[in-house]
Amino acid sequence: MLSVLNAGIGGDRVLADGLQSPGGSSALKRYAIDALSQAGVTEVVALESINDIGEGHAGMNDLPVTYSLEAVSPPSDPAEGPTA
């Protein structure tokens, strides 16, 4: 059986909070709550970075790298957000 949960937010960015409403918190902050804390999750597909690159607000040091999300572990209390 396959179940799909879409927790996408338009306008979000990976490392910094969103550009405008409904951008919300950064993907790095939301990752544990939106993905890892969901019951039965075994796989996560993340499509990120287009707003970091396309909007021109990020400098080279601000662009996300692959290990950013890999380094996040789920919190014991999802309300606390991810831990690095």
C-alpha positions, 0 to 999 in steps of 0.5 A: 500500500502506498500513501502520499502526503503533500506538505508543500508551501509555495514561496518557501526556501530551504535555509531562510524563511519564505519570501512572502505569504504563504512562504512560511518557515524554511524547509529545514525548520519544517522537515521534521514536522512535515515529513519525519514526524508523520506516522509510517513514513519510509520515504521522503521526496523533497523538491526545494531550492527553486525559490532560493535560486530563482528569486535572486535573494540568496548569495552563494553562501546562502544556497542549500546543499544536499547534506542540510536536510540529511543532517536533520534528525526528528525531534522527540517532540515535533512541536520543537522542530528539527535538531541538527 
